Amino acid sequence: MNHTDEIYDFIVIGSGMGGLTSASLLAKDGHSVLVLEAALAIGGCSSSYYRKGFIFESGATTLIGFDKHQPLKKLEETLGISIPKVKLNPSMKVHLDGKEITRYEDREKWIMEAVRHFGEQKAQETFWRKAFRVADVVWRVSEKNTAFPPQSAKDWLSLLKNDPRDVWVLPYAIKSVKEFARNCNITNPEFFRFMDEQLLISAQSKSDDTPFLFGAPAITYTNCSNYSVPGGLKKMAETIRDFITENGGKIQTKEKVLSLEKKNGTFKVTTSKNRSYHAKQVISNIPVWNMEDITSGEMVDYFKKESAKYSEAWGAFTMGVVTDDVYPDEMPLHHQVHIKKPIPGIHSDSIFVSFSHADDEERAEKGSRVLNISTHTETDYWFALNGHYDTEKERVHQQIIDVLKEQLPHFGEAEIKLAFSSTPVSWENWVYRKKGRVGGIPQSMGRSLLDWTPNTPPFEGLYLCGDTVFPGQGIPGVTLSGFHVYYRVQEQLKKQSFH
């Protein structure tokens, strides 16, 4: 058998955290697994890259998921691995109209901080205590539920077996964060500005369009344990990669999947290296929008229909900056800066900044700091610029630098050693996400749990994970999607063993 006819139990398309999670769990069970990644680096949007002697993250991001009932903790325990990490406290500062709002991990300390800035003490206490209760239930239930959202009568029955004391959270699936806050008698418009931008970075939508059921964990993630990974997020992906290869799996980078077809019950995957691989089962970790480009026949019809459901999704304008280290030791690594006036070309009212850890000399030599900067933008804007693209990118780049010099503490005193920017056009080239869309499907009050693309499309042996499949956004969300697929596979294998 030559290398163009290799056969595996499972082929995983894409090495984002969803794909790596499902691949590692299957490798642990002794299955032969091949992971194919189009980019040079593994990890997808949860990765890092080298540039001119420094290590930058794929985007400005926080890292949670290691607390009780959360998926990264479960992954570590299941695989017997330890992802390298350093705990951060406080998690973040928000800079809003001259105020510095500190997102403390301690819940009571955070409530006091919210009251100090937004007033309305009783309303704030009611809002945040209920948000914590709902978030705790969501994390606990998400750990136990192996088939969510439900897709069959059996899935619904398994849901009913949950602790009946948890059903009180379900009405919050049809009540927005904004509506709930108003029901708590919160009226301060500054609070809603704060809330909208916090939700935009965690749920990809604002308070009037995010169901409180999903908004609660999204707005309380800074009250979870937050971490930095020494050497960059790629170290997290590499820890899982090492587990996969040590357990007989293979990961091949710079090998883009060009086509996926099914004949006689077996999938054939053809790649950019003119190779073909075969497997009875395939797990796709690439966005649902990309699937129509690699499939044909009934599959392409299905994915065109699914993609059309999600015609709106965000892109990111991102920047990598290196400065000398003029920042005080107690300064948090993450900052959200509210802009005072709109910047044409970005479609958010805030800019998110993540610093490398002062002690992380892998990412930057001592005396320097790496900053990753990110803000939301509409993808179509950048793809339609034609001959004006470079000048427009430079203008937005400079305006963001000017905002940070004015509003991000100490940045104006720092010497900028390196600065570059990227748009959705860059993201499409880097991580091959169609139109450069990142962050997953925005939350929406108009979409029920039953409207999400299922992780089991109607093609036996094909599974989906990643940020365009429930539960969507963020590193914990995509990790959980990898667990969901693994459980679906286990269920299918059990069925086959009975026949």
C-alpha positions, 0 to 999 in steps of 0.5 A: 500500500503506498502513502496515497492509500493510507487507511485510518479509523478516524480522519480529523480535518483541522487542528483547532481545539475542537479537533485536537480534543476529539482526536486525543480522546479517540487516540486514548481509546486506541483508534488510529487517528490522522489530523490534517491541518492546512496551516503551518502551526496547529491550534487554529485560532488558539495558537501562536506564531513567530515574527521577528524574534517574538511570539504572538498569539493568533488573537487577543484572548483570555483563557479559562476552562480549568475550574470544576465542571469546565472542559479543559480541566476535564480534558487534562484529567481524562488524558492525564496531561497538564497544560502549562499555565500561569494564573492571572488575578485580576483577570482584566481591566476595562477602561470606560470614559476615564474609569478603570473597572477591574474584573476581579475573580472574587465574586463579592469583590466584583459585585462591590466594584460594579456597584462602585462604578454603576451604582444601583446597589440592590439591582447590581447585586440581584443581577450578578448573583443570578448570573453566577447561579445560572453560569454555575448550572450551565457549566455543571449541566454542560459537563454531564450532558453528552448529547446537547443540543438534543437531536433525537428522542433519546437525547431528550430523554437523557436531558430529562434524567438531569437534576430536575432542580436545574430546570429553573434556568430554561426560561432564561433561554428566551430572555435577553441579558438586557431584558433581565438587567432591566427586570433587576431595575438596572437603568444606568446607560453606562452599565449597558455600554459596558455589558454590550462590549463585554458580551461582544468579546465573549458571545459575539453579540450584544446584550439585547440579542444574547439569551441570558442562559448563554450570556450568564457564563459569557459575562462571568468568565472573568470570575473564573480562573484565568490563565496565561500560557508561557510561550503562547497558546501554541504550547497548549495545542502542542501538549495535546499534539504530543499526547496524540502522537505518543498514543499512535496518532498522526498530525500533518501540517501544511496539508490542506483538505481539498475534497471529502467524498464518500463511496461504499461506506468509506470516506476519501480525503484528498489533500493539497499534497496530492495524497488520498486518505481513507477512513470509515469516520471523519470529524470536521473541525473547520467552519461550516462555511468551508464545508461546501468547498470540499464536499460534493453531491448531497453533502454540498447541498446540505452544507450550502443550506447550513451556511446560508443560515449563518450569513452574518458573523464577525471578522477581526482587525488584529495587531501585533505590537512590541514595546519596551516594558514600562508597565507596572508589575501589578498591571493586568495582562488583559484590557478592554478599551472603550473608544470615545468616537467611532473608527471607520473600518471597525465595527465595535466600540472597544479594543481588546489588548492582551499583554505577554506575561512579564516573566515570559521570556520565550515570547519577548526578551526581558525588557520587552512586551508583546501586545496582541490587539483585536477588535470586531469588524465586518468581513465584507468591508475588507474584501470590497476595498480593492485598490484602497485596501492597504491605505485603509488598513494603515489608517485603521492601524494608526487610529488604534495606536492613537487610541491606545496612546491616549487611553491604555495606561503607560502605552504612551510612554513606551517605545514601539519596537514593532507594529503590524496589523491584519484584517479578515483578508489576512485571517482567510489566508492564515487559517483558511476560514472563509471570509476570515470569519472568526469567533463562531456564530454570534448568539441570537435571541431569534435562534433556538437551540434546535437551530444550531448545526448539529454535530451529526449531519445526515451522513453516517460517519461524518461529525462536526465540531468547532466554533460554528457547532454548538456550543460555539465560541471561545476555547472552552466552547470548542473544547466542549464541542470536541467532547460532544463529538467523542461521545457521539462516536462512542454511541455509534460504535456501541450500536455497531458492536451490537449488530 
